[in-house]
Each structure stands twice: as C-alpha cells, then as structure tokens.
Amino acid sequence: MPAAQKDSGLNSRMSLYPNPFAETATVEFALPQKQSYTLQVVDVNGRVVARVAAGVAEAGKKYRYEVTGNLPDGLYVVRLTTDKATQTQRLLKIKQ
C-alpha cells in the first residue's frame, strides 16, 4: 500500500517505513536548507498524538526518527513542518 504524500513547497525528501506498521515506523527526511522543523503524528481528528522531534536541521543532512507502536490501531498523519512549508504522509498502525 503506497503512502499518500502531500508536499506544500517544502522540497524535502521524507520517507516513512514500514507502512503499515505494528510496532515501530521510521521517518527519514532531509531539508534543502538550514531551518527549524517539527515532526508530529496527528490523528484523523487533527489532534497531535505524538511530538516526535523538533529542532534546527542542517541543509542536506538526513534525520531519522522512530514512531513507536504505543498508539491505538488506526490511520494517522505524520506532519513535518518547517519555517517555509508543511509536508504530510499517511501512516497506518495495525495489530501485530
């Protein structure tokens, strides 16, 4: 099942795997220029259910974070927000 991805001008390379996941999913991204970012997991009602990371990314450096399986089964959105734009990807949590 390919993940749907929306890139609102962020021009980053974000990947999310495995998807769907049971225990842990990995989010990787690199930004084209140095900028602040936040990485969050949002439920289908738009509530932030996990604040995965925040900081200042160096240009071109790959960042890798884990989303753990302590979420109820269901559909989520991983949201990468920077000073300039927001990128989202759907993530499905399933039973083991």
PyMOL CGO cylinders between C-alpha atoms (Angstrom):
from pymol import cmd
from pymol.cgo import CYLINDER

trace = [
    CYLINDER, 0.00, 0.00, 0.00, 1.80, 3.17, -1.10, 0.3, 1, 1, 1, 1, 1, 1,
    CYLINDER, 1.80, 3.17, -1.10, 1.69, 6.08, 1.29, 0.3, 1, 1, 1, 1, 1, 1,
    CYLINDER, 1.69, 6.08, 1.29, -0.03, 9.21, 0.09, 0.3, 1, 1, 1, 1, 1, 1,
    CYLINDER, -0.03, 9.21, 0.09, 2.19, 12.22, 0.34, 0.3, 1, 1, 1, 1, 1, 1,
    CYLINDER, 2.19, 12.22, 0.34, 1.48, 15.93, 0.23, 0.3, 1, 1, 1, 1, 1, 1,
    CYLINDER, 1.48, 15.93, 0.23, 4.33, 18.39, -0.17, 0.3, 1, 1, 1, 1, 1, 1,
    CYLINDER, 4.33, 18.39, -0.17, 3.40, 22.05, 0.17, 0.3, 1, 1, 1, 1, 1, 1,
    CYLINDER, 3.40, 22.05, 0.17, 6.55, 23.53, -1.33, 0.3, 1, 1, 1, 1, 1, 1,
    CYLINDER, 6.55, 23.53, -1.33, 8.85, 22.04, 1.31, 0.3, 1, 1, 1, 1, 1, 1,
    CYLINDER, 8.85, 22.04, 1.31, 11.08, 20.36, -1.28, 0.3, 1, 1, 1, 1, 1, 1,
    CYLINDER, 11.08, 20.36, -1.28, 12.33, 17.83, 1.25, 0.3, 1, 1, 1, 1, 1, 1,
    CYLINDER, 12.33, 17.83, 1.25, 12.90, 14.13, 0.89, 0.3, 1, 1, 1, 1, 1, 1,
    CYLINDER, 12.90, 14.13, 0.89, 10.72, 12.43, 3.53, 0.3, 1, 1, 1, 1, 1, 1,
    CYLINDER, 10.72, 12.43, 3.53, 10.20, 8.68, 3.69, 0.3, 1, 1, 1, 1, 1, 1,
    CYLINDER, 10.20, 8.68, 3.69, 8.13, 6.62, 6.10, 0.3, 1, 1, 1, 1, 1, 1,
    CYLINDER, 8.13, 6.62, 6.10, 8.54, 2.86, 6.53, 0.3, 1, 1, 1, 1, 1, 1,
    CYLINDER, 8.54, 2.86, 6.53, 7.26, 0.25, 7.07, 0.3, 1, 1, 1, 1, 1, 1,
    CYLINDER, 7.26, 0.25, 7.07, 3.78, 1.40, 6.28, 0.3, 1, 1, 1, 1, 1, 1,
    CYLINDER, 3.78, 1.40, 6.28, 1.55, -0.07, 7.58, 0.3, 1, 1, 1, 1, 1, 1,
    CYLINDER, 1.55, -0.07, 7.58, 3.41, -0.79, 10.85, 0.3, 1, 1, 1, 1, 1, 1,
    CYLINDER, 3.41, -0.79, 10.85, 2.73, -2.80, 14.01, 0.3, 1, 1, 1, 1, 1, 1,
    CYLINDER, 2.73, -2.80, 14.01, 5.49, -1.82, 16.44, 0.3, 1, 1, 1, 1, 1, 1,
    CYLINDER, 5.49, -1.82, 16.44, 7.79, 0.89, 15.07, 0.3, 1, 1, 1, 1, 1, 1,
    CYLINDER, 7.79, 0.89, 15.07, 7.82, 3.05, 11.96, 0.3, 1, 1, 1, 1, 1, 1,
    CYLINDER, 7.82, 3.05, 11.96, 10.82, 5.10, 10.83, 0.3, 1, 1, 1, 1, 1, 1,
    CYLINDER, 10.82, 5.10, 10.83, 10.60, 8.62, 9.45, 0.3, 1, 1, 1, 1, 1, 1,
    CYLINDER, 10.60, 8.62, 9.45, 13.55, 9.95, 7.47, 0.3, 1, 1, 1, 1, 1, 1,
    CYLINDER, 13.55, 9.95, 7.47, 13.94, 13.37, 5.92, 0.3, 1, 1, 1, 1, 1, 1,
    CYLINDER, 13.94, 13.37, 5.92, 16.50, 15.88, 4.68, 0.3, 1, 1, 1, 1, 1, 1,
    CYLINDER, 16.50, 15.88, 4.68, 15.86, 19.57, 4.10, 0.3, 1, 1, 1, 1, 1, 1,
    CYLINDER, 15.86, 19.57, 4.10, 17.41, 21.59, 1.27, 0.3, 1, 1, 1, 1, 1, 1,
    CYLINDER, 17.41, 21.59, 1.27, 18.48, 24.42, 3.56, 0.3, 1, 1, 1, 1, 1, 1,
    CYLINDER, 18.48, 24.42, 3.56, 19.11, 25.04, 7.26, 0.3, 1, 1, 1, 1, 1, 1,
    CYLINDER, 19.11, 25.04, 7.26, 15.80, 25.67, 9.02, 0.3, 1, 1, 1, 1, 1, 1,
    CYLINDER, 15.80, 25.67, 9.02, 13.70, 24.91, 12.09, 0.3, 1, 1, 1, 1, 1, 1,
    CYLINDER, 13.70, 24.91, 12.09, 11.38, 21.90, 11.97, 0.3, 1, 1, 1, 1, 1, 1,
    CYLINDER, 11.38, 21.90, 11.97, 8.83, 19.98, 13.99, 0.3, 1, 1, 1, 1, 1, 1,
    CYLINDER, 8.83, 19.98, 13.99, 7.81, 16.38, 13.37, 0.3, 1, 1, 1, 1, 1, 1,
    CYLINDER, 7.81, 16.38, 13.37, 4.43, 15.30, 14.74, 0.3, 1, 1, 1, 1, 1, 1,
    CYLINDER, 4.43, 15.30, 14.74, 1.91, 12.47, 14.48, 0.3, 1, 1, 1, 1, 1, 1,
    CYLINDER, 1.91, 12.47, 14.48, -1.70, 13.62, 14.14, 0.3, 1, 1, 1, 1, 1, 1,
    CYLINDER, -1.70, 13.62, 14.14, -4.87, 11.51, 14.41, 0.3, 1, 1, 1, 1, 1, 1,
    CYLINDER, -4.87, 11.51, 14.41, -7.78, 11.66, 11.96, 0.3, 1, 1, 1, 1, 1, 1,
    CYLINDER, -7.78, 11.66, 11.96, -9.45, 14.34, 14.10, 0.3, 1, 1, 1, 1, 1, 1,
    CYLINDER, -9.45, 14.34, 14.10, -6.44, 16.64, 13.76, 0.3, 1, 1, 1, 1, 1, 1,
    CYLINDER, -6.44, 16.64, 13.76, -5.18, 16.16, 17.33, 0.3, 1, 1, 1, 1, 1, 1,
    CYLINDER, -5.18, 16.16, 17.33, -1.44, 15.88, 17.85, 0.3, 1, 1, 1, 1, 1, 1,
    CYLINDER, -1.44, 15.88, 17.85, -0.93, 12.44, 19.45, 0.3, 1, 1, 1, 1, 1, 1,
    CYLINDER, -0.93, 12.44, 19.45, 2.89, 12.40, 19.37, 0.3, 1, 1, 1, 1, 1, 1,
    CYLINDER, 2.89, 12.40, 19.37, 5.54, 15.08, 19.20, 0.3, 1, 1, 1, 1, 1, 1,
    CYLINDER, 5.54, 15.08, 19.20, 8.36, 13.11, 17.62, 0.3, 1, 1, 1, 1, 1, 1,
    CYLINDER, 8.36, 13.11, 17.62, 11.06, 15.76, 17.23, 0.3, 1, 1, 1, 1, 1, 1,
    CYLINDER, 11.06, 15.76, 17.23, 11.83, 19.46, 16.89, 0.3, 1, 1, 1, 1, 1, 1,
    CYLINDER, 11.83, 19.46, 16.89, 14.98, 21.40, 16.21, 0.3, 1, 1, 1, 1, 1, 1,
    CYLINDER, 14.98, 21.40, 16.21, 17.08, 23.04, 13.54, 0.3, 1, 1, 1, 1, 1, 1,
    CYLINDER, 17.08, 23.04, 13.54, 18.01, 20.85, 10.56, 0.3, 1, 1, 1, 1, 1, 1,
    CYLINDER, 18.01, 20.85, 10.56, 21.29, 21.35, 8.72, 0.3, 1, 1, 1, 1, 1, 1,
    CYLINDER, 21.29, 21.35, 8.72, 21.00, 21.61, 4.93, 0.3, 1, 1, 1, 1, 1, 1,
    CYLINDER, 21.00, 21.61, 4.93, 21.15, 18.20, 3.23, 0.3, 1, 1, 1, 1, 1, 1,
    CYLINDER, 21.15, 18.20, 3.23, 21.68, 16.21, 6.44, 0.3, 1, 1, 1, 1, 1, 1,
    CYLINDER, 21.68, 16.21, 6.44, 19.47, 13.12, 6.81, 0.3, 1, 1, 1, 1, 1, 1,
    CYLINDER, 19.47, 13.12, 6.81, 17.45, 12.88, 10.02, 0.3, 1, 1, 1, 1, 1, 1,
    CYLINDER, 17.45, 12.88, 10.02, 15.87, 9.63, 11.24, 0.3, 1, 1, 1, 1, 1, 1,
    CYLINDER, 15.87, 9.63, 11.24, 13.23, 9.26, 13.96, 0.3, 1, 1, 1, 1, 1, 1,
    CYLINDER, 13.23, 9.26, 13.96, 11.07, 6.40, 15.18, 0.3, 1, 1, 1, 1, 1, 1,
    CYLINDER, 11.07, 6.40, 15.18, 7.33, 6.41, 15.73, 0.3, 1, 1, 1, 1, 1, 1,
    CYLINDER, 7.33, 6.41, 15.73, 6.58, 3.74, 18.31, 0.3, 1, 1, 1, 1, 1, 1,
    CYLINDER, 6.58, 3.74, 18.31, 3.58, 1.45, 18.43, 0.3, 1, 1, 1, 1, 1, 1,
    CYLINDER, 3.58, 1.45, 18.43, 2.12, 2.89, 21.64, 0.3, 1, 1, 1, 1, 1, 1,
    CYLINDER, 2.12, 2.89, 21.64, -0.70, 4.33, 19.51, 0.3, 1, 1, 1, 1, 1, 1,
    CYLINDER, -0.70, 4.33, 19.51, -4.09, 2.67, 19.07, 0.3, 1, 1, 1, 1, 1, 1,
    CYLINDER, -4.09, 2.67, 19.07, -4.58, 0.91, 15.72, 0.3, 1, 1, 1, 1, 1, 1,
    CYLINDER, -4.58, 0.91, 15.72, -5.76, 3.29, 13.04, 0.3, 1, 1, 1, 1, 1, 1,
    CYLINDER, -5.76, 3.29, 13.04, -4.85, 5.91, 10.47, 0.3, 1, 1, 1, 1, 1, 1,
    CYLINDER, -4.85, 5.91, 10.47, -2.52, 8.79, 11.34, 0.3, 1, 1, 1, 1, 1, 1,
    CYLINDER, -2.52, 8.79, 11.34, -0.75, 11.60, 9.54, 0.3, 1, 1, 1, 1, 1, 1,
    CYLINDER, -0.75, 11.60, 9.54, 2.95, 12.29, 10.04, 0.3, 1, 1, 1, 1, 1, 1,
    CYLINDER, 2.95, 12.29, 10.04, 3.46, 16.05, 9.68, 0.3, 1, 1, 1, 1, 1, 1,
    CYLINDER, 3.46, 16.05, 9.68, 6.83, 17.70, 9.03, 0.3, 1, 1, 1, 1, 1, 1,
    CYLINDER, 6.83, 17.70, 9.03, 6.59, 21.47, 9.47, 0.3, 1, 1, 1, 1, 1, 1,
    CYLINDER, 6.59, 21.47, 9.47, 9.37, 23.98, 8.75, 0.3, 1, 1, 1, 1, 1, 1,
    CYLINDER, 9.37, 23.98, 8.75, 9.63, 27.76, 8.62, 0.3, 1, 1, 1, 1, 1, 1,
    CYLINDER, 9.63, 27.76, 8.62, 8.60, 27.63, 4.95, 0.3, 1, 1, 1, 1, 1, 1,
    CYLINDER, 8.60, 27.63, 4.95, 6.10, 24.79, 4.47, 0.3, 1, 1, 1, 1, 1, 1,
    CYLINDER, 6.10, 24.79, 4.47, 4.43, 21.59, 5.71, 0.3, 1, 1, 1, 1, 1, 1,
    CYLINDER, 4.43, 21.59, 5.71, 4.70, 18.06, 4.34, 0.3, 1, 1, 1, 1, 1, 1,
    CYLINDER, 4.70, 18.06, 4.34, 2.41, 15.20, 5.37, 0.3, 1, 1, 1, 1, 1, 1,
    CYLINDER, 2.41, 15.20, 5.37, 2.28, 11.46, 4.87, 0.3, 1, 1, 1, 1, 1, 1,
    CYLINDER, 2.28, 11.46, 4.87, -0.36, 8.96, 5.95, 0.3, 1, 1, 1, 1, 1, 1,
    CYLINDER, -0.36, 8.96, 5.95, 0.66, 6.20, 8.37, 0.3, 1, 1, 1, 1, 1, 1,
    CYLINDER, 0.66, 6.20, 8.37, -1.38, 3.11, 9.23, 0.3, 1, 1, 1, 1, 1, 1,
    CYLINDER, -1.38, 3.11, 9.23, -0.96, 1.40, 12.62, 0.3, 1, 1, 1, 1, 1, 1,
    CYLINDER, -0.96, 1.40, 12.62, -2.11, -2.24, 12.63, 0.3, 1, 1, 1, 1, 1, 1,
    CYLINDER, -2.11, -2.24, 12.63, -2.30, -5.09, 15.13, 0.3, 1, 1, 1, 1, 1, 1,
    CYLINDER, -2.30, -5.09, 15.13, 0.67, -7.41, 15.39, 0.3, 1, 1, 1, 1, 1, 1,
]
cmd.load_cgo(trace, "trace")
